[in-house]
Amino acid sequence: MGEAKYVEIAQEIESKIDIGHYAEGDKLPAHRALADELNTTPMTIAKAYGLLSEKGRIESFVGRGSFVKAKSQLKQAIQSQLDDREWNFSILQPCYAEHVETLHAHLQHSFAKLTKPALYGYIEDSGLISHKAAGMQWMHLQGVTVRSPEQVLLTNGAQHALSILIELYSKPGDYIAVDEWTYPGLLSIVSLLGRKVAGVAMDDQGMIPEALVDIYHRHKPAMVILLPSHQNPTTITLSQQRREQLAEIVQRYPLWLVEDDIYSFLNTHPTQAMTNLVPEKSFCIHSLSKAISPGLRCGYIKAPQSQIDRLSAFIRATIWLPSPLMFEVASNLIESNQAVEMAEAQRQIACRRQRVARKQFADQVFHAQDSSYHLWLQLPDGWQADSFTLTAKERGLLVSSGNYFYTGSDETSSIRLSLMAITDDAALETGLTALSSLLNAKIDKN
Ligand SMILES: Cc1ncc(COP(=O)(O)O)c(C=O)c1O
């Protein structure tokens, strides 16, 4: 029995826990019973349970059996701040300092003009063509070639777009290839829809093309999902060369590309969207959540012409359409150029905050670009991601454990730090100082 078998069984059980098939506290089948059912050995089941215990998903007791554990708080990459004495480094969102006032003023202005009856009814093709045209304008600014507004579909943010594409372009049981460190919301969709994650090895330039080919041969994934700009969590932006190498693989094999490029507005140099390289085999996702506000829930998919009807029918059948009222507001922001100005203001804040963090973490090893919203920090020797996250939380510092982003099963020792969720610059500095002293502390780390 190879190592892969027990890992597969563990993944299967983990998916069942995620979708609620096994609830918190449920007893898992005895080793022998499950081994007979799966046509394997009790030893393989013991190894699978061992792996799940290491990951904190189950607890085993001699004589009593194995039980599903409550989902650890650490698994929540995004933590809610409870009071003013906490510093939230866990949420990737725009910095709300003056931003909310600007946005509020715009909303008031826009809402006063929402008189078109069409905005209040059911709209054919799951959205107004003028809203799709504004989406096309935003995508052009992000380096995406879109030939006509009909090629754009409107969604309730990028999360919705990802879930539609995974559901429509793969089947239960299929593998989905992703970066070995990736956005947890994506991993949740894959597991919730009964697909399997194939984590593709990365180097300091992002997904390794040869590793994608290898995964293709081993698992025949239905699609590969890439986050080409300021990747969540590693902050890597794929070079033009890496984009071309990965796109060439998509062209060569029967594989869809889903490009989620919602951080592209942070790029200092204009980039070519990957979808331009393989337009007939790719979908490109954008949203206004990171540049303007997640509260708008405005997302866009640029799809190949051949797939528009299928996608529109799916959106119609599931939600009819995302709110035209919010898309009218978003379209006004884009057409008046305010969206670009607000996004640029956020980019400037990110640059300023990266400079502050660089000073505070001069002794630390981390990855970030000058304009990233976040840092990907390698913890000093002795710290594990979960133990650091818990210790930091006790001190009011909310950070995201690297384990939450990891597709593998080893313990990790990196954390993601968002520099944008704390509104006030002075509070950010105080929080960074506290984090820095914790990182340097000579304390019992386990
Ligand atoms: C890579 C990535 N994709 C999608 C999302 C979700 O975006 P939205 O709010 O538009 O659904 C996030 C949010 O953190 C993200 O980091």
PDBQT file of the ligand as one rigid body, heavy atoms in Angstrom, charges set to zero:
ROOT
HETATM    1  C1  LIG A 501      -7.249  35.452  -4.262  1.00  0.00    +0.000 C 
HETATM    2  C2  LIG A 501      -8.614  35.826  -3.797  1.00  0.00    +0.000 A 
HETATM    3  N1  LIG A 501      -9.676  35.554  -4.572  1.00  0.00    +0.000 NA
HETATM    4  C3  LIG A 501     -10.928  35.884  -4.185  1.00  0.00    +0.000 A 
HETATM    5  C4  LIG A 501     -11.170  36.513  -2.990  1.00  0.00    +0.000 A 
HETATM    6  C5  LIG A 501     -12.577  36.880  -2.637  1.00  0.00    +0.000 C 
HETATM    7  O1  LIG A 501     -12.918  38.093  -3.271  1.00  0.00    +0.000 OA
HETATM    8  P1  LIG A 501     -14.383  38.685  -3.312  1.00  0.00    +0.000 P 
HETATM    9  O2  LIG A 501     -14.572  39.511  -2.081  1.00  0.00    +0.000 OA
HETATM   10  O3  LIG A 501     -14.438  39.505  -4.556  1.00  0.00    +0.000 OA
HETATM   11  O4  LIG A 501     -15.341  37.546  -3.358  1.00  0.00    +0.000 OA
HETATM   12  C6  LIG A 501     -10.091  36.814  -2.137  1.00  0.00    +0.000 A 
HETATM   13  C7  LIG A 501     -10.312  37.453  -0.833  1.00  0.00    +0.000 C 
HETATM   14  O5  LIG A 501      -9.451  37.497   0.021  1.00  0.00    +0.000 OA
HETATM   15  C8  LIG A 501      -8.786  36.467  -2.557  1.00  0.00    +0.000 A 
HETATM   16  O6  LIG A 501      -7.704  36.738  -1.802  1.00  0.00    +0.000 OA
ENDROOT
TORSDOF 0
